[in-house]
Amino acid sequence: MQNQGPMDPTRRRFLKTGAVGGGAAILAPRLTLAGEKERLEMTPRDSVEDLFGIAPEDLQRVAARTCARGADFGDVYLEDSISTSIVMEDGKVRDAVYAEDSGAGLRAVKGEAVAFGYTQRIVPESLREVADQVSAISEGTAPPAANSLTALERRVNLYSGDAPSVLVPAKDKLSLLERADKAARAYSPRVSRVDVNLAEEIRIIGVMTSDGRFFTDRQPMLRFNVTVVAEKDGARQSGYSAGGGRMGLEYLSDISPEDIAKDAARIAVEMLDARPAPSGEQVVVLAPGDSGILLHEAVGHGLEADFNRKGTSRYSGRIGEMVASKLCTVVDDGTLPKLRGSIHGDDEGALSRRNVLIQDGKLVDYMHDRISARHYGHEPRGNGRRQSYRHPPLPRMTNTYMLGGPHDPEEIIKATSKGIYCKTFSGGQVKISNGDFVFQVVESYLIEGGKLTAPLKDVIIIGNGPDALSKVSMVGKDFTLSDGRWTCGKSGQRVPVGVGIPTTRIDGITVGGTE
């Protein structure tokens, strides 16, 4: 259900274009206009009226209207976002984009049924129209809401930067991409191609619930990624490296474009001499950091409460049971400063928090949105997330990771006479109903006699989430969070997430290779 109507010209404007190196065009941002810089800067508490031009009382009446026919609860989600992207391919700027979007998503919930609609006009008459549409999920009547307004205030500022870097003109950012391109090419004469992308966003959100709670936030995001192709004797290999998080251009002062580019070039060049991967069941050692994506896919999705509420997850009905080795404690935490998956509050207006999911191998909790929290008799956990105002919220991960253990990382490698060390993944897939997963490993090495030896290519990891966690035999003290590069897909929606893991040994995962 949706109600778009004519777009309100005060909410979204596409302005004049101008040339930026290589013939690409970029839209001139409205943020150079007086007042916009102030509107986007972080403050301890923000007014819905200041951010979206609608009085809190009017917005509360709209939220209550979603329940006018007897829905259990409803909410209004407001969003105003600005994003920019500069893409440099093989030394030339291919694309430079500036985009703005804004709108409101309205929801009414009756039992476990959900009615959802959205509009691109954040004005009372349009919001009331959509509220009336979604309220039709019930056919009764409800008394007028008499709830007082309660503002939810963030406890600390998790984001970095005084102002979003979308304010910086594109021409002033090109040197960052050029530096990365130059560093990657200087790494080795075998480097034949370098692609660089800088993507930024600032998202202003406001949530008003039918029971009078409201929350506002300004969420910055930056991601810088480099892809390198290396060639040798007609063979080609690629390497990829990226980083970022809830911050602005200051990220590239702490971690330079050269650092990211050299890492991508290193992977590409090393993989030129990679051996075919051995196939069959192997001992697998996960490197700290990025290997947490395996935990995210193989275990994390199965712990999202909507799958468990519907009985479609391998973990359904298993609270209190052992589902992993005693060495495994898995946490989802949206309160870690600057991380890609961190949020002050979720897209239902619940403040983010640290949620322990598996404690010493025992399943203790799921990740909840408001619907599942009510089903299980809990308070919302801060995991109700959505891609944009065009989408309803779902239980989603924020930063999901496994805590460190008792072993030295070097001890784990030395204790492995034969196996595979997996360092970097390109992503994976999981079947929620049984936990089966498949992952493509980008960077991996053979372990022989307790040492890392040859790089490997074409490594695919095939296994089952609960089975893999039950076979964890050693966990390192070197817990590491991945740098900001991951985006999670679910039910057609994509949201930024963080992952992390210490060095972890799993005694038996099927490896699909060519040897």
N, C-alpha and C positions, 0 to 999 in steps of 0.2 A: 504494500500500500504506500502510495506516495502522493504528495501534493506539491508540485514544483511552482507552477504559476510563473508569471513574468519575473525575471530576476530583479531584485532591488538594486538600482545602480549605486546606492550609497554603500552597499556591502561588498561589491566585487567590481574591480575596475581593471581593464587591460589598457595599458598606456602605450605611448609611442615606442617604437623600436629603433635601435641604433646598431651599427656594425661593431662587432668585436672580433678581432683577429681571425683569419681563416674564413671569413665570409659568413660566420654564424651571427645570428641576431639575438639580442637579449631585451627583454621588456624592462623599461625603466621603473623601478619600484616606487610605489606610493609612499614608502617609508621615509623618503626624503622630505615629505611635507611636514610642516610644523605640527607638533603634537603627537605624531605617530611614534617617535622614539620613546617618549614618555609612556605611551600606552603599552609598549612592549617590554619595558624594563621590569624586572622583578621587584615586587614590594611584599611586605609581610602579609598583607591582606588586600584583596581587590574587590571592588564593587561591581556587581552584575550590571548596574546602570552605566558605570563608567566604561566597562568593556564592551557591552553589547547594546547600549542605548535603550534598555527596557527596565522599568522599575521592578525591584524584587517582589513587591506585592502583586504586580500584574503577572509576573512570571509564576508566582505561587498559585494564583487563581487559575492559570492555564494548566499547571500540573494537577491541581485538584479536579479540573474539568475532565481529565483523562479517566477519572474514576466516577464520573457523574451517574453512570448506569450500574454501579455496583462492583466495579473491578476491585481487586484486593489492594493493588497499589499501582502507581504510575510514575513517570518522570519525564522531564524535558532536558535534553542535552543540547547545549549551544556550542558552536565551534566556529572559529575564524582562524584560518591557517594561511601561511605564506611559505612557499618553498622555492628554492633555487637549485640549479644544477649546472655545472660546467663539465663538459666531456672533451678530453683531448685524446685523439686517436693518432698514434704514430707521429707525434710531434705537431699535429694541427688541431685547432679547436673545431670540433665537429658540431657541437651543440652548446647553446647557453640558454637556459630557460628560467623565466620568472613566472610563477603562477600564484594566484590567490583563490581561495575557496571559502565559502561560509554557508552556514545553514543550521537547521535544528532537527534533531530526531526525537520523536515523541513515542512513548510506549505505555501500554496498559496491560496488566497481568491479572488473569483470573485463574486461580489454581496453578496449573503448569502451562496454560495456554497464553500466548503472547500475541498482541496486536501491535504493529509498529508502522509508523509512517514518518515521512520527513518533508521538509520544505526548505527552499533556499532563501526564503524571506523571513528574516528575524524581526517581525513586526507583530503586534498583538493579534490583529485580525487573521493573519495567516496561521499563527500558532493555534488560535482557537478553532479554526477550521479543521486542522489535523487532529487536535485533541478530541473534537466531536467524532471524528472518524474512528479513531482507535478505541474510544470509549464504547463503541458498539460491540466489543467483545462480550459485554454483559447486556442483558435486556431488562434489568430491574432499575431501581433508582437508589440513590445514596444521599444521605443528608449532607448539607454543605460542610466543607472542611473548616475546622476552627483551630487548626494547628498554628502555633506561633512559629516564626522564622528562627531557624537555628543555623548559624554559619559554622561550617567546619573549617578550622584553621590548621594549616600545615605546621608541624612541630619545628622543623628546621628546613633550611633551603638545601635541597639535594642537587641543585643544578649550578653550573658554573657560568660565570660571565655576567657583567653588568647590563649588557644589551646584546640581542641576538646578532649574529654575524651576517644575517641577510641584509642588514643595513649597509654593509660594506660593498661598494660598487664592484662589479665583476672584473673590471680591468685591473683593480687592485689585488685581485686574487689569482690572476693568471700566472704570476711568478711562482706561486706555490706548485702549480702543476708542471711548470717548466723545470723547476728544480728537481722534481721527482723524475721527470723524463730524462734529464741529464744524468742524474745519479745512477739510474738503472742501466743506461747505455754505457756508462763508464765502468760498471762492475765487471763486464766481460765482453770481449769482442764477439762472443757467441750470441749475445742479445740482438735479436733482429726486429723486434717490435715492442713498443711500450704504449699502453693505454692507461689513462689516469682520469679519475672522476672525483669531483668534490660536490657533495650534495648537502644542503642545509634546509632546516625547517624551523619555524616557530609556530606553535599551535596554542591558541588561547581557547580554553574551554570553560564552560559553566554548566553545572548540573543542579537542577531543582527537583526535589522529590515531592510526591503528593502529600507526604506528612511534614513538609515544611523545612526540610534540611537542604541547604545549598552550599556549593563548593565551587571555587574558581581556581584556575591555574594557568600559568604560562609555561609551556613545555618546549625548550629548545632541543635541537638535535643536529649533530654534524657527523658526516661519514666521509672518509677519504680512502679511496682504494686504488690499487695499482695492479695491473695484469701485465706480465712480461712473457714474451715468447723467445725461446732460445733455440738455436739450430746447430746441428753437428752432423756432417756426413749424410745430409738429406733427411735426418730425423729431427722432429720437433717436439719440444716439451714446453708446457706453460707453468708459470708460477703466479700465485696470487697472495696479496697481503692487504690488510685493511685495518682501520681503527676509527675511533670516534666515541661519541657518547652524548650525554645531556650537557653540552657545552658549546662554545663558539670557537672562533679561530685560535683562541689561546691553547687549544689542544695541540695545534701544530707548532707551538713554541716548545711544549714539553716533549713531544714526540715529533721529530722533524719529518717533512716529506721525503728527505733522503733516507731516513731509517726505514720507512715503509717500502720505498722503492727498492732498496738494496735487499730487503728480505724477500720480496717477490722475485728479484733477479737471482738470488741465491737458490731458491727452490727450483726455478726453471733450469738453471745451469746444472745443478746437482742431479736432477732427474734425467739429464741426457745420458748419464752413465748408469742409470738404474737397471737392475736385473728384473726379469719376470718374477712375479710373486708366486711363492709356493701355494698350492691349494690343499684343502683339507682342514681338519680341526687343528688349531694352533693355540699355544699360549699367546695372549695378546697383552701388551703393556701399553696403556694409554698415557700419553704425555700430559703434563699439567696444562690447564687453560682451555684451549680450543676443543680438546677432546670431550669437554663437557657437553658438546652438541649431541653426542651419542646418548648421554644421560637424559638430555632434554627430550629427544625423540623416543627413545626406547622405553623410558620410564615416566617422564614428566606428563606427556599427554594422557597416559592411562590414569593419572592421578587428578585430572581435571574433573570436577564433581558432576558435570552434566552427564558424562559417560557413565559414571557410577550410579547416579540417580536413576538412569534408564536401564541399568543392569547390562550395559554393553562393554564394560571394561574388564580386563583380566583381574583388576583389583576390586571389583564390585563386592560389597558385603564382607570385606576382609580386614576391616579396622581391628587392630589388636593382634593380628596374625604376623608371623615372620614371613617377610616377602623378599628378604635379601640377606647377605652375609652380615654378621654382627659388626663388621668393620664399616658398614655403610650407614651414614646419616645424611639424608637428603633434605634440603631446605629450599623454599622459594621466598625471596626477600626483595621487596620493592623499595627498600629504604636505604640502599647503598649509594653514597654520593657519586654523582656524575655518570653512573653506568647507563647503558643504553636501555635497559629494561626498567629503570627506576622511575617511580611516579610518586608525587606527593599524595595523590588520591586516585582512585580508579574512576572509570567512566560512568559509575552509578553514584558517585559522591561518597564512597567509603574510603577512609584514610588507609594508605598502604601500611603494611606491617611485615614482620618476619614470621613465616609459617613453617614450622617443622613438619615434614610430611612422613619421612621414615626415620625412626630413632633407633640406632643400634640394630638395624635390620628389621625392626617391627613397624608395620604401617600404623600411623597414629592420626593422620588427617588427610583430607583432600583440599584442593584449591576451589574456593566457592565464589560464585556471584550471588546476587541477592536471592534469586529463585532457589538455588540449591541450598544456600545457607538456611533459608526458611524451612525447606524440606527436611534438613537434618537437625533443625533446632539450634542453629548456631547464629552468631552475629556475622554479618558479611566480613570477608577476610581481605578485601582490597584487591581481588582478582577479577572483577567484572570489567572487561576491556572490550573496546571496539575499534575498528579501523578508522571510522569517521562517523559523522552525523548521519550518513546514509545507511548505517548498519546498527542492529541491536547489539547490546553487550552480551558476552559469553564468558564463562570461566576460562581464563587464560593465564599462562605463566608470565612472570616478570623477569627476575634473575633467578635461575634455578641451578643449584650446584650441590656438590657433595663435599662434606667437610674432610679435613686432613686426618691422617691416621698416625700410627706409631712408627712407621718405617722410614729410613733414609732412602731417598730416591736412588742413590747409587747402589744401595743394598738390593733394591728390587731388580735392577738390571743384572747385577752380579749373580743373583739367585736364579736367573733364567738361563738355562743351558741352550735352549733353542726356542725362538719365538719371533714375534713381529712387534716392533715399536711403532705405534701410530701417533703421528704428531699433528697433522692438519687434515681436516675433513672438508669436503665440499657440501655436505648436507646429507640427508637421508630421509627414509620413509618408514612409517610404522603402521601396523594393523592394530587398532585399539583393542579389538575384541580378544585377541590372544597375545599381543605384545611382540609379535614377530617384526623384525626390522631388517633393513638393508642400508648400508652406508658405502659411499665411495670415499676412499682415502686418497688425499692429494699428495701428502708427504709421509713416507714410512721407511723404516730401515729393518734389515734383518738383524736379529740377535743371535749370536753364536758364541758359545763359551762364556757367557756373561758379559759380552761386549757388543756395542753397536758396530755393525760392519757395513755391508753394501746397502745403498738406497734401493728401494723396490718400486716398481710401477704396476699399474693395473690392479691395485689391491681393492677388493670388495669384502666388507665384513657382513656376515649374515648370521643372525641369531635371534634370541628371544629375550626381552627385557628382564622379566623376573628370573629366568634361568641364568642370564649373564650376571646379574647382581648376586645370585646365590653362589656363583663361582669366584667371587672376588676373594683373593687370598692374601693380598698385600696392598696397603694403602699408604702413600707417602705423606711426609710432614709438609710438603711443598704446595699446599693449596694455592691455586692461582685462578684468577678470573680472566676470562677471555676479553680482549679489547673489543670495542663496540663495532661488531660487524654482522650480527645475526638478526634475521627477520623470520618470524614464525607464521606459517599459514595454517588456517583452520576454518572450515565451513565457508570458504571463499573470502575470508578476511585475513589481512596481514598486519601484524603488529611487531614493533621492535622488542627484542628480548636480550637478556644476558645469560651467559652460561659459565660454568667453572667446575674444575675438578683437580685433585692432586694426582701425582703419578699413581696409577692404579693397575694392578695385575689381575687379569681374568684368566683362570685356568681352563680354557676351552671355548673358543668361538670358531665357527666355520669361516674359513677364508677362501674366497673365490679368486683364484689366480690363473696363470697360464702355464704353470710348471707342474 
